[in-house]
Amino acid sequence: MENIVENNFHSFSLFIQINMDGFTISVSDKNRIISTKKELQLDILNLSENEILAALSNVDELKLNYGEVCVTFETHKYTIIPKSIFIADNASDFLKFQFQEVNKNEIISYNDLIFNEAIIIFTIPNSISNVIRFFFPEVEIKHHLAMIFIDHVSLQ
């Protein structure tokens, strides 16, 4: 972290990848060269929001202001539908078509797959959403596949 401290944080990007095993937190420069990377092994489905916050409270990288913050969540509870039939108020219905039940402890979110003219609808545990909002209130949590579509298309 020492090499970042000497630099302007607004020229750095923070990437947070969340999966069922925990968090991977990376900081990169404008050329996407990773300056720091931390992995926190947490059983996020069995921890309360306060326990997750406590585990992240000592992560210095989460206390800084960045030029860009990107958060992805990996889940297998998702569906992709054509953008032409998507209605935000019906997102849960589209998801329930494939998964009969959405837990009361989950929120339904979606991301626009702009280049594919599609929408990916997925669930996020409330505790994870609240923790991310605590640190970064304005950040949109993206499904990990949304980032793959964006990166793949932008590389072509």
Secondary structure, DSSP 8 states (H G I E B T S, - for coil): -HHHHTS-GGG-EEEEEEETTEEEEEEE-TT--EEEEEEEE--GGGS-HHHHHHHHTT-GGGGS--SEEEEEE--S-EEEEEGGG--GGGHHHHHHHHSS---TTEEEEEEEEGGGTEEEEEEEEHHHHHHHHHH-TT--EEEHHHHHHHHHHHH-
